[in-house]
Amino acid sequence: MVNAEPCPKCGHIARAEELRHPGECPACGVYYDKYRGHQARFADTTRIASAIEPGPAGTLLERLRAAMLYLPERTDPLVFYGGALVYAASILWGLWFILQPWNAFAIGESFLHRCNLPFHEFGHVLFRPFGSWLMFLGGSLFQCLLPLLLAGYFLFRQQQPFSASICLWWCGQNFIDIAPYIGDAQAMALPLTGEWSDDTVALRAFRHDWHNILEPIGMLAYDHALGKLAKGWGSVLMMLAWGWGGLLLNIQRRRLRHI
């Protein structure tokens, strides 16, 4: 007798002389019923995220809110406590930035300023093809824009809203980082990257980003006001990030109590 049923694993159709036990594939050795049962249990207990899976119904604002508050049903304690540690560090570090005067030289001496600087310089290169004015603006613009791009990636592509909230905090820190530079547009007293000789210092007026951003549009006299505005906006973004991240951690904490 020939078993006309193909193996659910390898597709082999057994011939009569190959049959050793009913329901067993002579090619790969699996039992048909056991294999199907395993596949059924796997399908019941596993959720595979799909790129074409429909998103939550509702308005754009409702979908954004759902993405901002998305958390897995099961909270991993290690992820929660690690996130809480990062959150606490962001508050302590952020308060240091917020409590500095808007034009404090210490802001430009911070560790994060050195991290932001390569992205600032890359922004000049990125915007150079669009003219000299945008080239000067591109440094500060890109260093503030990059954290927002990363926040969008974590929020909509990775479904990790807490990581997105940390990126929002970083964006706020970048606004604080550029505040002293904006306010220095008239005085041009801050040393610039690459000033290794008196000759390069003498060229500061041609290299100072915010002097060359504000002077052509007649806003050089507002450099201090714009610096204070950047510092204030950065502080607001940091506090919004804390509110967002704190809400997510609180939801995870409540879930941990019920495990």
C-alpha positions in Angstrom: 0.0 0.0 0.0 1.4 3.4 -0.9 1.0 6.4 1.4 -0.1 9.2 -0.9 0.1 11.8 1.8 3.2 14.0 1.5 5.3 14.7 4.6 4.3 18.1 6.1 8.0 18.8 6.8 10.0 17.7 3.8 7.2 16.8 1.3 8.4 13.3 0.7 5.7 10.8 -0.5 6.5 7.4 0.9 6.3 4.3 -1.2 4.9 1.0 0.2 8.3 -0.6 0.7 9.6 2.5 2.7 6.9 2.4 5.3 8.1 1.3 8.7 5.6 2.9 11.1 2.2 4.4 10.2 2.3 8.2 10.1 6.1 8.4 10.1 8.1 9.9 7.2 10.9 7.5 6.1 12.9 10.4 4.6 13.1 12.8 7.6 11.7 10.6 10.4 9.0 13.0 11.7 5.6 11.8 12.7 2.9 13.7 10.8 0.5 14.2 13.7 3.2 15.3 16.2 4.7 17.7 13.7 1.4 19.3 12.8 0.6 19.6 16.5 3.9 21.4 17.2 3.3 23.8 14.3 -0.2 24.6 15.6 1.1 25.3 19.1 3.8 27.6 17.7 1.2 29.5 15.7 -1.0 30.0 18.7 1.8 31.2 21.0 3.9 33.3 18.6 3.1 36.7 17.2 5.2 37.7 14.2 5.2 41.4 13.4 4.6 42.0 9.7 5.5 45.0 7.6 2.1 44.8 6.0 0.2 44.3 9.2 -2.5 47.0 9.4 -1.9 49.7 11.9 -4.4 50.9 14.5 -7.5 52.5 13.1 -8.4 56.1 13.8 -7.1 59.6 13.0 -3.5 60.5 12.5 -3.4 61.9 16.1 -4.8 58.7 17.5 -2.3 56.5 15.6 0.5 58.8 16.8 -0.7 58.5 20.4 -0.9 54.7 20.0 2.7 54.6 18.7 4.0 56.9 21.5 2.5 54.6 24.2 3.1 51.2 22.6 4.6 48.7 25.0 4.8 44.9 24.7 2.2 43.0 26.7 4.9 41.4 28.8 7.4 43.6 30.6 11.0 42.3 30.8 12.3 43.3 34.3 15.8 43.8 32.8 14.5 46.2 30.2 12.5 48.1 32.7 15.3 48.6 35.2 17.8 49.4 32.5 15.4 52.0 31.1 14.9 53.5 34.6 18.6 53.9 35.0 18.9 55.7 31.7 15.9 57.8 32.6 17.5 58.9 36.0 20.8 59.7 34.3 19.0 61.8 31.7 17.3 63.8 34.5 20.5 64.4 36.4 22.5 65.4 33.2 19.6 67.4 31.8 19.2 69.4 34.9 22.9 70.3 34.8 22.3 71.7 31.2 19.1 73.5 32.1 20.6 75.2 35.2 23.6 76.6 33.2 23.3 80.2 32.0 22.2 80.3 28.3 25.7 81.6 27.3 27.8 79.4 29.7 31.1 78.4 28.2 30.8 75.1 30.2 28.1 74.0 27.8 30.6 73.9 24.9 33.1 72.1 27.1 30.7 69.2 27.9 31.2 65.6 26.8 28.0 65.8 24.7 29.3 68.8 22.8 32.2 66.7 21.6 29.7 64.0 20.5 27.5 66.5 18.7 30.4 68.3 16.9 31.0 65.6 14.2 27.3 65.8 13.2 27.5 69.6 13.2 30.4 69.5 10.8 28.8 66.9 8.6 25.7 69.2 8.4 27.9 71.8 6.7 29.0 69.3 4.1 25.5 68.0 3.6 24.0 71.5 2.9 27.0 73.0 1.0 25.4 72.3 -2.4 22.5 74.6 -1.5 24.5 77.8 -1.1 26.7 79.4 1.5 23.8 80.6 3.7 22.4 77.1 4.1 25.8 75.7 4.4 26.4 77.9 7.5 22.9 77.0 8.9 23.4 73.3 8.1 25.7 72.6 10.9 23.4 73.6 13.7 20.3 72.4 11.8 21.6 68.9 11.2 22.8 68.4 14.8 19.3 69.2 16.0 17.5 67.3 13.2 19.4 64.0 13.6 18.0 63.1 17.0 14.5 63.8 15.7 15.1 61.5 12.7 16.3 58.8 15.1 13.3 59.3 17.3 11.0 58.7 14.3 12.9 55.6 13.4 12.6 54.1 16.9 9.0 55.2 17.2 7.6 54.0 13.8 10.0 51.4 12.6 11.2 49.7 15.8 8.2 50.3 18.0 10.4 51.5 20.9 8.9 54.7 22.2 11.2 54.9 25.2 14.2 55.0 22.9 12.4 57.7 20.9 11.9 59.8 24.1 15.7 59.6 24.8 16.3 60.9 21.3 13.9 63.8 22.0 15.9 64.5 25.1 19.1 64.6 22.9 17.4 67.0 20.5 16.7 69.3 23.4 20.3 69.1 24.6 21.4 70.0 21.1 19.3 73.2 21.2 21.0 74.1 24.5 24.4 73.2 22.9 24.0 75.8 20.1 22.6 78.5 22.4 26.0 80.1 23.3 27.1 79.9 19.7 23.9 81.8 18.5 24.4 84.5 21.2 28.0 85.0 20.1 27.1 86.1 16.6 28.0 89.7 17.2 30.9 89.4 19.7 32.5 86.4 18.0 34.4 85.8 21.2 34.0 82.0 21.3 37.0 80.0 19.9 36.0 78.0 16.8 37.1 74.5 15.7 40.3 74.6 13.7 41.7 77.9 15.1 45.3 76.7 15.5 47.0 80.0 14.7 46.6 83.8 14.9 45.9 83.8 11.1 42.9 81.5 11.5 41.6 83.5 14.4 41.7 86.6 12.2 39.4 84.8 9.8 36.7 84.2 12.5 34.2 86.6 10.9 34.3 84.5 7.7 33.9 81.2 9.6 31.5 82.0 12.5 28.3 80.2 11.5 25.7 82.3 13.3 27.4 85.6 12.4 27.0 84.6 8.7 23.5 83.3 9.3 22.1 86.4 11.0 24.0 89.2 9.4 22.7 88.7 5.8 19.0 88.7 7.1 19.5 91.8 9.3 19.0 89.9 12.6 22.5 90.2 14.1 21.2 92.5 16.8 18.9 89.7 18.0 21.6 87.1 18.7 21.2 87.1 22.5 17.4 86.8 22.2 17.7 83.9 19.8 20.3 82.2 22.0 18.0 82.5 25.0 15.1 81.1 22.8 17.2 78.1 21.8 18.1 77.5 25.5 14.5 77.7 26.5 13.2 75.5 23.7 15.9 72.9 24.4 14.8 72.9 28.1 11.2 72.4 27.1 12.0 69.5 24.8 14.0 67.8 27.6 11.1 68.1 30.0 8.7 66.8 27.4 11.0 63.8 27.0 11.0 63.2 30.7 7.2 63.3 30.8 6.9 60.8 27.9 9.6 58.5 29.2 8.3 58.6 32.8 4.8 57.7 31.6 6.1 54.7 29.7 8.1 53.5 32.7 5.1 53.9 35.0 3.0 51.7 32.8 5.8 49.1 32.8 6.1 49.3 36.6 2.4 48.6 37.1 2.6 45.6 34.8 5.6 44.3 36.7 3.6 44.3 39.9 1.1 41.9 38.3 3.6 39.3 37.1 
